[in-house]
């Protein structure tokens, strides 16, 4: 039996969906444990490209059970759309389970997300996806959220939805903001609830039974550890625990079962949205890296900010997550660069920092301290084993692993399944 947690170690967009798809060859169950449809995991199989938002990436492996855990917030209409889209493309969703304890994102959450962001001054915006994630988690913490199990009783579900929509509408109306049209929204929610009812299960029981039966389980994180609401670059974070600890609270499985933590790490660094980015490249340097890596958000389409590898932030992330294996992605994006830089420390107000400060305001003052490495200036697209990588590529990747204190387990040199190899 093997229980593995896989998390992103940067600000998300590290390529977790692709790595999860590779790891699921021998996996019985894949479990998402946090976030919502603000995530976007891209998987390319042959000439087909799939983008998942709520559904675990194990859905492409026949016979694999896929769990949407209690730690997620779930937009039922979006989930129905995603499931129907997969079915139309010939992908079975029969093995999917939705936790009865997962909280729902409802139309008033999406409006509140947009409303709050509109109220923030320039320079203080969070850069949310406006999909209602934060407000849904807020209701969960305030103990007034609506859970998936409530969709099993449509009359009660309608009553609760209507009650809270009216409360939110009072806030919106007082500010002259758009309000929820309950009469228009309820039929869509009702249809989604009816569609999802067969998939609503006690997934805490499902996961624990699988673990006790010795099944191979993979926990799939969304976003990245530096967006964790407790351990990320607060307040420019998401609303959930994206670190490996969230795998336990978000699924109901004891940490004693976890044997391995994979950290997915990009060979450089990207970030979407607002917030500090210590190694960001501007102008032509940043744009060329963005174009080479096709760095545009899978969920929003927003261009990602790009920069050199930040070993300080990544080492902190690997420590918090207990990462013992690295999956390094997008090595091929660096193929044509004659010179590469790695940030090994920060200088802030004349003081050197080897560890990441907790105060995000300090991160805006960072002058990165770099070490420089020669590039390999040759294509790695068709490389299928470690020894076939150019020597300078091997040295660069080994240095990354050394700096973050973890071993390399997987290397990816392109978006497709076959462009990935294990060490």
KEVOTI-119867 format. One record per residue: residue number from 1; chain; residue in three letters; x, y, z of N, C-alpha, C in turn. Coordinates in steps of 0.2 Angstrom, whole numbers. Atoms other than C-alpha are relative to their C-alpha. Last residue first. Layout:
# residues N
 nugu zati lumti n_east n_north  n_up ca_east ca_north ca_up c_east c_north  c_up
  NUM    A   ALA      X       Y     Z       X        Y     Z      X       Y     Z
...
***
This chain:
# residues 423
 nugu zati lumti n_east n_north  n_up ca_east ca_north ca_up c_east c_north  c_up
  423    A   UNK     -7       2    -1      74       42   -60      0      -6     4
  422    A   UNK     -2       1    -7      57       44   -68      7      -2     1
  421    A   UNK     -3       6    -2      53       50   -85      2       1     7
  420    A   UNK     -1       1    -7      41       62   -94      4      -6     2
  419    A   UNK     -6      -4    -1      39       67  -112      2       1     8
  418    A   UNK     -6       4     2      28       52  -115      6       5     1
  417    A   UNK     -1       6    -4      13       59  -106      7      -2    -1
  416    A   UNK      3       6     1      14       76  -116      2      -6     5
  415    A   UNK      6       1    -3      18       93  -110     -4      -7    -1
  414    A   UNK      6      -2     4      36       93  -112     -6      -1     2
  413    A   UNK     -3      -4     5      53       89  -104     -5       2    -6
  412    A   UNK      4      -1     6      47       83   -88      3       4    -5
  411    A   UNK     -1      -5     4      58       75   -74     -4       1    -6
  410    A   UNK      3       0     7      53       64   -60      2       6    -4
  409    A   UNK      4       6     1      60       59   -43     -2      -1    -8
  408    A   UNK      4       0     7      73       72   -40     -3      -7    -1
  407    A   UNK     -3       4     5      79       71   -21     -5       1    -7
  406    A   UNK      4       6     2      75       85    -9      3      -3    -6
  405    A   UNK      0       5    -5      84       99     1     -5      -6    -2
  404    A   UNK      7       1    -3      78      114    -9      0      -6     5
  403    A   UNK      2      -6    -3      96      120   -14     -7      -1     4
  402    A   UNK     -4      -1    -5     102      102   -18     -2       6     4
  401    A   UNK      2       5    -5      87       99   -29      4       1     6
  400    A   UNK      7      -2    -2      90      115   -39     -2      -5     6
  399    A   UNK     -1      -6    -5     109      111   -40     -7       2     3
  398    A   UNK     -3       2    -6     105       94   -47      1       5     5
  397    A   UNK      6       4    -4      93      101   -60      3      -2     7
  396    A   UNK      5      -5    -2     107      113   -66     -6      -3     5
  395    A   UNK     -3      -4    -6     120      100   -66     -5       5     2
  394    A   UNK     -1       4    -6     109       88   -76      3       4     6
  393    A   UNK      7       1    -3     105      102   -88      0      -4     6
  392    A   UNK      2      -6    -4     123      106   -90     -7       0     2
  391    A   UNK     -4      -1    -7     127       88   -94     -2       6     4
  390    A   UNK     -7      -3     1     114       87  -108      3       1     7
  389    A   UNK      0      -8    -1     100       75  -103      7       3    -1
  388    A   UNK      0      -3     7     102       57  -110     -1       8     0
  387    A   UNK     -7      -1     3     108       51   -93      0       3    -7
  386    A   UNK     -5      -4    -3      92       55   -85      6       1    -3
  385    A   UNK     -3       2    -6      80       46   -97      5       5     3
  384    A   UNK      4       5    -3      68       49  -111      3      -3     6
  383    A   UNK     -4       3    -5      75       65  -120     -5      -5     4
  382    A   UNK      1       7     1      64       69  -135      4      -4     5
  381    A   UNK      7       3     1      60       87  -131      0      -7     0
  380    A   UNK      1       5    -5      78       91  -123     -7      -4    -1
  379    A   UNK      7       2    -2      83      102  -137      0      -6     5
  378    A   UNK      2       5     4     101      110  -136     -7      -3     2
  377    A   UNK      1      -2     7     108      126  -129     -1      -6    -5
  376    A   UNK     -2       6     4     114      118  -113     -1       1    -7
  375    A   UNK      5       4     3     114      133  -102      2      -5    -4
  374    A   UNK      0       0     7     128      139   -91     -6      -4    -3
  373    A   UNK     -2       6     3     124      143   -73      0       0    -7
  372    A   UNK      1       1     7     124      159   -63      2      -7    -3
  371    A   UNK     -6       3     3     122      162   -45     -2      -2    -7
  370    A   UNK      0       6     5     110      175   -40      6      -3     0
  369    A   UNK     -7       2     1     106      186   -25      1      -6    -4
  368    A   UNK     -2       7     0      89      193   -27      8       0    -1
  367    A   UNK     -5       1     6      86      211   -22      2      -7     0
  366    A   UNK     -5       5     1      70      210   -11      4       2    -6
  365    A   UNK     -6      -3     0      60      225    -6      6      -4    -2
  364    A   UNK      0      -5     5      43      219   -11      7       3    -1
  363    A   UNK     -2       4     7      47      203    -1      0       5    -6
  362    A   UNK     -8       0     1      48      214    15      1      -3    -7
  361    A   UNK     -2      -6     2      29      218    13      8       1    -1
  360    A   UNK      0      -1     8      25      200    12      3       7    -2
  359    A   UNK      4      -6     1      30      198    31      1       1    -8
  358    A   UNK      8       1     0      34      180    34     -3       6    -2
  357    A   UNK      4      -4    -5      52      182    28     -7      -2     0
  356    A   UNK      5      -5     2      60      168    17     -4       3     6
  355    A   UNK      7       3    -1      76      160    23     -5       6    -2
  354    A   UNK      0       7     3      94      164    17     -7      -3     1
  353    A   UNK      4       5    -3      92      183    21      0      -7    -4
  352    A   UNK      0       7     4     106      195    18     -5      -4     4
  351    A   UNK     -1       6    -4     104      213    25     -2      -6    -4
  350    A   UNK     -7       1    -2     106      229    16      2      -6     4
  349    A   UNK     -2      -5    -4      88      234    16      7      -1     3
  348    A   UNK      5      -5    -2      83      217    10      3       5     5
  347    A   UNK     -2      -6    -4      95      206     1     -5       5     1
  346    A   UNK      3      -7     1      88      189    -3      5       5     3
  345    A   UNK      1      -4    -7      97      172    -5     -3       7    -2
  344    A   UNK     -2       4    -6     100      158   -18     -1       4     7
  343    A   UNK      0      -4    -6      91      165   -33      2      -4     6
  342    A   UNK      3       3    -5      96      154   -48      0       5     6
  341    A   UNK     -1      -3    -7     101      161   -64     -4      -4     5
  340    A   UNK      5       1    -5     103      153   -81      2       3     6
  339    A   UNK     -2      -1    -7     114      157   -96     -6       0     4
  338    A   UNK     -7       2    -1     114      152  -115      2       1     8
  337    A   UNK     -3      -5    -4      95      150  -115      7      -1     1
  336    A   UNK     -3      -5     4      88      140  -129      4       5     4
  335    A   UNK     -5       3     4      84      124  -119      4       5    -4
  334    A   UNK     -7      -3    -1      76      133  -105      5      -2    -5
  333    A   UNK      1      -7     1      58      129  -109      6       4     0
  332    A   UNK     -1      -2     7      63      111  -111     -1       7    -1
  331    A   UNK     -7      -1     1      65      109   -92      1       2    -7
  330    A   UNK     -1      -5     5      46      112   -91      8       2     0
  329    A   UNK      3      -1     6      44      102   -75      3       5    -4
  328    A   UNK     -2      -6     3      54       95   -60     -3       1    -7
  327    A   UNK      2       1     7      45       82   -50      1       7    -3
  326    A   UNK      1      -5     4      54       82   -33     -2      -2    -7
  325    A   UNK     -2       1     7      54       69   -20     -3       6    -4
  324    A   UNK     -5       4     0      55       71    -1      2      -2    -7
  323    A   UNK     -2       3     7      44       85     1      6      -4     1
  322    A   UNK     -3       7    -2      39       88    20      2      -3    -7
  321    A   UNK      3       6     3      27      101    14      3      -6     2
  320    A   UNK      7       0    -2      33      115    25     -4      -6    -2
  319    A   UNK      0       2    -7      51      111    21     -7       0     3
  318    A   UNK     -2       7     0      48      110     2      0      -2     8
  317    A   UNK      6       4     2      39      127     3      2      -8     1
  316    A   UNK      5      -1    -5      54      135    12     -6      -4    -1
  315    A   UNK     -2       4    -6      66      128     0     -5       0     6
  314    A   UNK      2       7     2      55      134   -15      3      -4     6
  313    A   UNK      7       1    -1      55      152    -8     -2      -8    -1
  312    A   UNK      2      -2    -6      74      153    -6     -8      -2     2
  311    A   UNK     -2       5    -4      78      143   -22     -2       1     8
  310    A   UNK     -1      -3    -6      69      156   -33      1      -6     5
  309    A   UNK      1       4    -5      71      150   -51      1       3     7
  308    A   UNK     -5       6    -1      71      164   -63     -2      -4     6
  307    A   UNK     -7      -2    -3      56      174   -68      4      -6     1
  306    A   UNK     -5       5     0      39      174   -76      7       3     3
  305    A   UNK     -6      -4    -1      22      183   -73      6      -5     0
  304    A   UNK     -3       0    -6       8      173   -80      7       4     0
  303    A   UNK     -7       1     1      -3      179   -94      3      -1     7
  302    A   UNK     -4      -6    -1     -21      177   -89      7      -1    -1
  301    A   UNK     -3      -2     6     -31      163   -98      5       6     1
  300    A   UNK      2      -7     2     -42      162   -83      3       2    -6
  299    A   UNK      7      -2    -2     -42      143   -79     -2       7    -2
  298    A   UNK      5       5     2     -27      136   -88     -7       2     1
  297    A   UNK      3       4    -5     -17      152   -85     -5      -4    -3
  296    A   UNK      6      -3    -1      -5      158   -98     -5      -5     4
  295    A   UNK      2      -2    -6      13      154   -99     -6       4     1
  294    A   UNK      7      -1     1      16      146  -116     -3       1     7
  293    A   UNK      4       5    -5      33      141  -109     -7       0    -1
  292    A   UNK     -3       6     1      43      149  -124     -4      -5     5
  291    A   UNK      2       3     7      31      163  -125      3      -7     0
  290    A   UNK      7       2     0      32      167  -106     -2      -3    -7
  289    A   UNK      1       6    -4      51      165  -106     -8      -2     0
  288    A   UNK     -3       5     4      52      178  -121     -1      -7     4
  287    A   UNK      5       1     6      40      190  -112      3      -6    -4
  286    A   UNK      6       3    -2      50      190   -96     -4      -2    -5
  285    A   UNK     -2       7    -4      67      193  -104     -6      -3     2
  284    A   UNK     -1       5     5      59      206  -116      2      -7     3
  283    A   UNK     -2      -1     7      52      217  -103      1      -6    -4
  282    A   UNK      4      -5     4      52      211   -85      2       1    -7
  281    A   UNK     -4      -3     5      59      196   -75     -5       5    -4
  280    A   UNK      3      -2     6      52      192   -58      4       3    -6
  279    A   UNK     -5       1     6      64      185   -46     -3       1    -6
  278    A   UNK     -7      -2    -1      56      191   -30      4       0    -6
  277    A   UNK     -3       5     5      37      190   -35      8       2     0
  276    A   UNK     -8       0     1      27      199   -22      2      -5    -5
  275    A   UNK     -5       3    -6       8      199   -24      7       1    -2
  274    A   UNK     -4      -5    -4      -5      201   -38      4      -4     5
  273    A   UNK      3      -4    -5     -11      188   -51      5       5     4
  272    A   UNK      5      -3     3      -2      173   -59     -4       5     6
  271    A   UNK      6      -2    -4      15      168   -54     -5       4    -4
  270    A   UNK      6      -4     2      29      159   -62     -5       2     5
  269    A   UNK      6      -2    -4      46      152   -58     -5       4    -3
  268    A   UNK     -1      -7    -1      60      142   -67     -6       2     5
  267    A   UNK     -7      -2     0      63      124   -68      1       7     0
  266    A   UNK     -2      -3     7      45      122   -62      7       1     0
  265    A   UNK     -3      -6     0      42      112   -46      2       1    -7
  264    A   UNK     -1      -2     7      30       98   -42      3       7     0
  263    A   UNK      1      -7     1      33       92   -24      1       2    -7
  262    A   UNK     -3      -3     6      30       74   -21     -1       7     0
  261    A   UNK      3      -7     3      26       69    -3      4       2    -6
  260    A   UNK     -4      -3     5      28       50     2     -3       7    -2
  259    A   UNK     -7       3     1      22       38    15      5       5    -4
  258    A   UNK     -4      -4     6       6       46    21      7      -3     1
  257    A   UNK      0       4     6      -5       33    32      5       3    -6
  256    A   UNK     -5       6    -1       0       41    49      0      -5    -7
  255    A   UNK     -7       0     3      -7       57    43      4      -6     0
  254    A   UNK     -5      -1    -5     -25       51    46      7       1    -3
  253    A   UNK     -4       6    -1     -38       52    32      6       2     5
  252    A   UNK      1       4    -5     -52       64    33      4      -6     1
  251    A   UNK      3       6     2     -51       71    16     -2      -4     6
  250    A   UNK      4      -1     6     -47       90    17     -3      -7    -3
  249    A   UNK      6      -3    -2     -40       89    35     -5       0    -6
  248    A   UNK      3       3    -6     -28       76    30     -6       3     2
  247    A   UNK      3       6     2     -23       82    13     -3      -4     5
  246    A   UNK      7      -1     3     -22      100    19     -3      -7    -2
  245    A   UNK      4       1    -6      -6       95    29     -7       1    -2
  244    A   UNK      2       7    -1       2       93    12     -4      -1     6
  243    A   UNK     -6       4    -2       1      112     8     -2      -7     2
  242    A   UNK     -3       4     6     -13      120    -2      6      -4     2
  241    A   UNK     -6       3    -2     -23      125    14      3      -4    -6
  240    A   UNK     -1       7    -3     -37      135     8      7      -2     1
  239    A   UNK      4       1    -6     -42      153     3      0      -7     4
  238    A   UNK      6       2     1     -29      158   -10     -4      -1     7
  237    A   UNK      1       7    -1     -15      169    -6     -7      -2    -3
  236    A   UNK      0       2     7      -9      187    -9      0      -8     0
  235    A   UNK      7       3     2     -13      191     9     -1      -2    -7
  234    A   UNK      6      -3    -3      -2      182    14      1       8    -1
  233    A   UNK     -2      -7     0      13      176     4     -6       4     1
  232    A   UNK     -1      -4     6       9      158     8      2       7     1
  231    A   UNK     -7       0     1      10      148    25      2       3    -7
  230    A   UNK     -4      -1    -6      -7      151    32      7       1    -1
  229    A   UNK      3      -6    -4     -19      154    17      4       1     6
  228    A   UNK      3       3    -6      -7      143     6     -3       6     4
  227    A   UNK      7      -3     0      -3      152   -10     -4      -2     6
  226    A   UNK     -1      -7    -2      16      149    -8     -7       4    -1
  225    A   UNK     -1      -1    -7      11      130    -7      1       8     2
  224    A   UNK     -7       1    -2       4      130   -25      1       2     8
  223    A   UNK     -4      -6    -1     -13      129   -33      7      -1     2
  222    A   UNK      2      -5     5     -22      112   -32      4       7     2
  221    A   UNK      1      -7    -2     -16       97   -22     -1       4    -6
  220    A   UNK     -2      -5     5     -19       79   -28     -2       7     3
  219    A   UNK      4      -6    -1     -19       65   -15      3       6    -4
  218    A   UNK     -4      -7     1     -13       49   -22     -5       6     1
  217    A   UNK      3      -6     0     -19       32   -15      4       6    -2
  216    A   UNK     -5      -5     1     -13       14   -18     -4       7    -1
  215    A   UNK      0      -2     7     -25        2   -10      5       6    -1
  214    A   UNK     -7       0     3     -20       -7     6      0       3    -7
  213    A   UNK      0       5     5     -38      -11    11      7      -1    -3
  212    A   UNK      0       6    -4     -36        0    26      0      -6    -4
  211    A   UNK     -6       0    -4     -32       15    15      1      -7     4
  210    A   UNK     -5       1     5     -47       11     3      7      -1     3
  209    A   UNK      1       7     2     -59       10    18      6      -2    -5
  208    A   UNK     -2       5    -5     -52       26    24      0      -7    -1
  207    A   UNK     -8      -1    -1     -54       35     8      3      -4     5
  206    A   UNK     -3       3     6     -72       29     5      8       0     0
  205    A   UNK      0       7    -1     -77       33    23      3      -4    -6
  204    A   UNK     -5       1    -6     -71       51    22      0      -8     1
  203    A   UNK     -6       2     3     -80       50     4      6      -1     6
  202    A   UNK     -4      -1    -6     -97       49    12      7      -2    -2
  201    A   UNK     -2       6    -5    -105       50    -5      3       2     6
  200    A   UNK     -1      -3    -6    -113       62   -18      1      -6     5
  199    A   UNK     -7       0    -2    -111       55   -35      2       2     7
  198    A   UNK     -3       7     0    -129       49   -38      7       0     2
  197    A   UNK      2       4    -5    -135       67   -33      3      -7     0
  196    A   UNK     -5       2    -5    -125       76   -45     -2      -5     5
  195    A   UNK     -5       4     4    -137       77   -60      5      -2     5
  194    A   UNK      3       6     2    -152       82   -48      6      -4    -4
  193    A   UNK      0       4    -6    -141       95   -40     -3      -7    -2
  192    A   UNK     -6       3    -2    -136      102   -56      0      -4     6
  191    A   UNK     -2       4     6    -154      104   -63      7      -3     2
  190    A   UNK      4       6    -1    -159      112   -46      2      -6    -5
  189    A   UNK     -3       4    -6    -145      124   -47     -4      -6     1
  188    A   UNK     -6       3     2    -150      129   -65      3      -4     6
  187    A   UNK      1       5     5    -168      131   -60      7      -3    -2
  186    A   UNK      2       7    -3    -163      141   -45     -1      -5    -5
  185    A   UNK     -6       5    -2    -153      154   -54     -3      -6     3
  184    A   UNK     -4       3     6    -167      163   -64      5      -5     2
  183    A   UNK      4       3     4    -179      165   -49      3      -3    -6
  182    A   UNK      2       7    -3    -166      169   -37     -4      -4    -5
  181    A   UNK      7       1     3    -159      184   -48     -2      -7     2
  180    A   UNK      1       7     3    -144      188   -37     -7      -1    -2
  179    A   UNK      3       5    -5    -140      206   -35     -1      -6    -4
  178    A   UNK      5       6     3    -129      218   -44     -2      -4     5
  177    A   UNK     -3       5     4    -121      232   -34     -5      -5    -3
  176    A   UNK      2      -1     7    -129      248   -28      4      -5    -4
  175    A   UNK     -6      -3     3    -120      246   -11     -1       2    -7
  174    A   UNK     -2      -6    -4    -136      244    -1      6       3    -3
  173    A   UNK      5      -5     2    -142      232   -15      2       7     4
  172    A   UNK     -1      -3     6    -127      221   -13     -4       6    -2
  171    A   UNK     -7      -3     0    -128      219     6      1       3    -7
  170    A   UNK      1      -6    -4    -147      216     5      7       4     0
  169    A   UNK      3      -6     4    -144      204    -9     -1       6     3
  168    A   UNK     -5      -3     4    -133      193     2     -2       6    -4
  167    A   UNK     -4      -4    -4    -147      191    14      6       3    -3
  166    A   UNK      3      -6    -2    -159      187     0      4       4     5
  165    A   UNK      0      -5     5    -147      174    -7     -3       7     2
  164    A   UNK     -7      -3     0    -145      166    10      1       5    -6
  163    A   UNK     -1      -4    -6    -164      163    12      7       3     0
  162    A   UNK      4      -6     0    -166      157    -6      1       5     6
  161    A   UNK     -3      -5     5    -152      145    -5     -4       6    -1
  160    A   UNK     -7      -3    -3    -158      138    11      3       4    -5
  159    A   UNK      2      -5    -6    -176      136     5      6       3     2
  158    A   UNK      2      -6     3    -170      128   -12     -2       5     6
  157    A   UNK     -6      -3     3    -159      115    -3     -3       7    -3
  156    A   UNK     -4      -4    -6    -174      111     9      6       4    -3
  155    A   UNK      4      -5    -3    -185      107    -6      4       4     5
  154    A   UNK      0      -6     4    -171       98   -16     -4       6     3
  153    A   UNK      7      -2    -2    -166       86    -2     -2       7    -4
  152    A   UNK      4       6     1    -151       77    -9     -7       1     2
  151    A   UNK      3       1     7    -143       94   -13     -4      -6     0
  150    A   UNK      7      -4     0    -141       97     6     -3      -1    -7
  149    A   UNK      5       5    -3    -127       83     6     -7       3     0
  148    A   UNK      2       4     6    -116       95    -5     -6      -5     2
  147    A   UNK     -4       6     2    -115      107    10     -3      -4    -6
  146    A   UNK      4       6     2    -122      124    12      4      -5    -3
  145    A   UNK      0       2     7    -112      137    22     -5      -6    -1
  144    A   UNK      7      -1     3    -118      145    38      1      -2    -7
  143    A   UNK      5       5    -2    -104      140    50     -7       1    -3
  142    A   UNK      5      -3    -4     -94      156    49     -6      -5     1
  141    A   UNK     -3      -2    -6     -79      146    43     -5       3     5
  140    A   UNK     -2       6    -3     -89      138    29      2       1     7
  139    A   UNK      6       3    -3     -97      155    25      1      -7     3
  138    A   UNK      2      -5    -6     -79      162    23     -7      -3     3
  137    A   UNK     -4       2    -6     -74      147    13     -2       4     6
  136    A   UNK      2       6    -2     -88      151     1      4      -3     6
  135    A   UNK      6       0    -4     -83      169     1     -3      -6     2
  134    A   UNK     -1      -3    -7     -65      165    -4     -7       1     4
  133    A   UNK     -4       5    -5     -69      153   -18      0       3     7
  132    A   UNK      4       1    -6     -83      163   -27      4      -4     5
  131    A   UNK      4       6     0     -76      162   -44     -4      -2     6
  130    A   UNK      7      -2    -1     -69      179   -45     -5      -6    -1
  129    A   UNK      3       2     7     -52      173   -51     -8       1     0
  128    A   UNK      4       6     0     -44      183   -37     -3      -2    -7
  127    A   UNK     -1       3     6     -31      196   -40     -4      -7     0
  126    A   UNK     -3       7    -1     -29      201   -22      1      -3    -7
  125    A   UNK      4       5     2     -31      220   -25      3      -7     0
  124    A   UNK      2       4    -6     -21      231   -14     -5      -5    -2
  123    A   UNK     -6       2    -4     -11      240   -28     -2      -4     6
  122    A   UNK     -5       3     4     -27      248   -34      6      -1     4
  121    A   UNK     -4      -5     3     -39      250   -20      5      -3    -5
  120    A   UNK     -7      -1    -2     -51      236   -15      4       5    -5
  119    A   UNK      0      -5    -6     -70      238   -17      8       2     2
  118    A   UNK      1      -7     3     -70      230   -34      1       5     5
  117    A   UNK     -6      -2     4     -62      214   -27     -1       7    -3
  116    A   UNK     -6      -1    -5     -75      213   -13      6       3    -4
  115    A   UNK      1      -7    -4     -89      215   -26      6       2     4
  114    A   UNK     -1      -6     5     -82      202   -38     -1       6     4
  113    A   UNK     -7       0     2     -80      189   -24      1       6    -4
  112    A   UNK     -4      -3    -6     -97      194   -17      7       0    -2
  111    A   UNK      1      -7     0    -105      190   -34      4       4     5
  110    A   UNK     -4      -3     5     -97      173   -35     -1       8    -1
  109    A   UNK     -7       0    -1    -103      169   -18      4       3    -5
  108    A   UNK     -2      -6    -4    -120      175   -22      7       0     2
  107    A   UNK     -1      -6     4    -121      162   -36      2       7     4
  106    A   UNK      6      -1     3    -117      147   -25      0       7    -3
  105    A   UNK      0      -7     3    -101      139   -21     -6       1    -3
  104    A   UNK      2      -2     7    -105      123   -11      1       7    -1
  103    A   UNK      4      -6     0     -96      116     4     -1       2    -7
  102    A   UNK     -2      -6     4     -90       98     3     -5       6     0
  101    A   UNK     -1      -6    -5     -97       87    17      3       6    -4
  100    A   UNK      6      -3    -2    -106       75     5      1       6     5
   99    A   UNK      1       0    -8     -90       72    -3     -6       4     2
   98    A   UNK      0      -6    -3     -92       70   -22     -1       0     7
   97    A   UNK      4      -1    -6     -87       53   -30      1       7     3
   96    A   UNK     -1      -7    -4     -81       50   -47     -5       0     6
   95    A   UNK     -4       1    -6     -79       32   -54      1       6     5
   94    A   UNK      3       5    -5     -93       33   -66      3      -1     6
   93    A   UNK     -1      -3    -7     -85       49   -74     -4      -5     5
   92    A   UNK      5       2    -5     -81       40   -91      1       3     7
   91    A   UNK     -3       2    -6     -71       49  -104     -5      -1     5
   90    A   UNK     -1       8     0     -78       48  -122      3      -2     7
   89    A   UNK     -7       1     3     -76       67  -126      2      -8     1
   88    A   UNK      1      -1     7     -95       70  -123      7      -2    -4
   87    A   UNK      4       5     3     -92       62  -106     -1       1    -7
   86    A   UNK     -4       6     1     -78       74  -102     -4      -6    -3
   85    A   UNK     -5      -1     5     -89       89  -106      5      -6    -1
   84    A   UNK      3       1     7    -103       82   -96      5       1    -6
   83    A   UNK      1       7     0     -92       81   -80     -3      -2    -7
   82    A   UNK     -7       3     1     -85       99   -82     -1      -8    -2
   81    A   UNK     -2      -2     7    -103      106   -85      7      -4    -1
   80    A   UNK      4       3     5    -109       97   -70      2       1    -7
   79    A   UNK     -2       7    -1     -95      103   -59     -4      -4    -5
   78    A   UNK     -7       1     3     -97      121   -65      2      -8     0
   77    A   UNK      2      -1     7    -116      120   -60      7      -1    -4
   76    A   UNK      4       6     3    -112      112   -43     -1       1    -8
   75    A   UNK      6      -3     4     -99      125   -39     -3      -5    -3
   74    A   UNK      2       2     6     -88      116   -26     -6       4    -3
   73    A   UNK      6      -3     1     -78      121   -11     -2      -1    -8
   72    A   UNK      1      -4     6     -65      108    -8     -6       4     1
   71    A   UNK     -4      -6    -1     -59      101     9     -1       5    -6
   70    A   UNK      4      -5    -4     -73       88     9      4       7     1
   69    A   UNK      1       1    -7     -65       78    -5     -3       6     4
   68    A   UNK      0      -7    -2     -68       77   -23     -2       0     7
   67    A   UNK      3      -3    -6     -63       59   -25      0       7     0
   66    A   UNK     -2      -7    -1     -58       49   -41     -5       4     5
   65    A   UNK      6      -4    -4     -59       30   -41      3       7     1
   64    A   UNK     -2      -4    -6     -47       23   -54     -6       4     3
   63    A   UNK     -1       4    -6     -54        9   -65      2       4     6
   62    A   UNK      6       4    -1     -50       18   -82      1      -5     7
   61    A   UNK     -2       7    -1     -36       30   -80     -6      -4     2
   60    A   UNK     -2       3     6     -41       47   -87      2      -7     0
   59    A   UNK      6       2     4     -51       52   -72      2      -3    -6
   58    A   UNK      1       8     1     -35       51   -62     -6      -2    -4
   57    A   UNK     -3       2     6     -33       70   -64      0      -7    -2
   56    A   UNK     -6       2     0     -46       74   -51      3      -3    -6
   55    A   UNK     -1       8     0     -61       83   -56      7      -2     1
   54    A   UNK      2       3    -6     -63      101   -50      1      -7     0
   53    A   UNK      0      -6    -5     -54      112   -63     -2      -3     7
   52    A   UNK      4       2    -5     -48      100   -77      0       5     5
   51    A   UNK     -1      -4    -6     -41      105   -93     -5      -1     5
   50    A   UNK      5      -1    -4     -39       92  -107      2       5     6
   49    A   UNK     -2      -4    -6     -28       91  -122     -7       1     4
   48    A   UNK      6      -3    -4     -30       78  -135      3       3     6
   47    A   UNK      1      -7     3     -16       74  -148     -6       4     3
   46    A   UNK      0       0     7      -9       60  -138     -1       7    -3
   45    A   UNK     -1       7     1     -14       63  -120     -1      -1    -8
   44    A   UNK      0       1     7     -11       81  -114      1      -8    -1
   43    A   UNK     -3       6     2     -16       85   -96     -1      -1    -8
   42    A   UNK      0       2     7     -19      102   -89      3      -6    -2
   41    A   UNK     -5       5     1     -24      106   -71     -1      -3    -8
   40    A   UNK      1       2     6     -34      122   -68      6      -5    -2
   39    A   UNK     -6       4     2     -38      128   -51     -1      -2    -7
   38    A   UNK     -5      -5     2     -51      142   -48      7      -4    -2
   37    A   UNK     -1       0     7     -64      128   -49      5       6    -2
   36    A   UNK      6       1     4     -61      124   -31      1       1    -7
   35    A   UNK      1      -5     6     -48      123   -18     -7      -1    -3
   34    A   UNK      2      -7    -1     -44      108    -7     -1       4    -6
   33    A   UNK      1      -1    -7     -42       89    -5     -1       7     1
   32    A   UNK     -1      -7     0     -43       81   -23     -2       2     7
   31    A   UNK      4      -4    -4     -41       62   -21      2       8     0
   30    A   UNK     -3      -7     0     -35       50   -33     -5       4     3
   29    A   UNK      5      -5    -2     -39       31   -30      4       7     0
   28    A   UNK      7       2    -1     -32       15   -36     -4       5     1
   27    A   UNK      4      -3    -6     -15       21   -42     -7      -2    -1
   26    A   UNK      0       6    -5      -2       11   -53     -4       2     6
   25    A   UNK      0       6     4      -3       22   -69     -1      -6     5
   24    A   UNK      6       5    -2      -8       36   -58      0      -6    -4
   23    A   UNK      0       4    -6       9       44   -57     -6      -5     1
   22    A   UNK     -5       5     1       9       50   -75      0      -5     6
   21    A   UNK      2       5     5      -8       58   -74      5      -5    -1
   20    A   UNK      4       5    -4      -2       66   -57     -3      -5    -6
   19    A   UNK     -4       5    -4      13       73   -66     -5      -5     3
   18    A   UNK     -3       4     4       2       81   -80      4      -5     4
   17    A   UNK      4       5     3     -10       88   -68      3      -5    -4
   16    A   UNK      3       6    -4       3       95   -57     -4      -5    -3
   15    A   UNK      0       6     4      12      106   -70     -3      -6     4
   14    A   UNK     -6       3     1      19      120   -60      0      -6    -4
   13    A   UNK     -1       0     7       4      132   -62      7      -4    -2
   12    A   UNK      4       3     5       4      136   -44      2      -1    -7
   11    A   UNK      7      -4     0      13      149   -34     -5      -3    -5
   10    A   UNK     -1      -7     1      28      137   -30     -7       4     1
    9    A   UNK     -5      -3    -5      29      120   -22      1       8    -1
    8    A   UNK     -4      -5     3      14      112   -30      4       4     5
    7    A   UNK      2      -7     0       8       97   -21      4       4    -4
    6    A   UNK     -3      -4     5       7       78   -22     -2       7     0
    5    A   UNK      3      -6     1       3       67    -8      4       4    -5
    4    A   UNK     -5      -6     2       7       49    -8     -4       6    -1
    3    A   UNK      4      -6    -1      -2       34     1      5       6    -2
    2    A   UNK     -4      -6     0       6       17    -4     -5       6     0
    1    A   UNK      4      -6     0       0        0     0      4       6     0
***
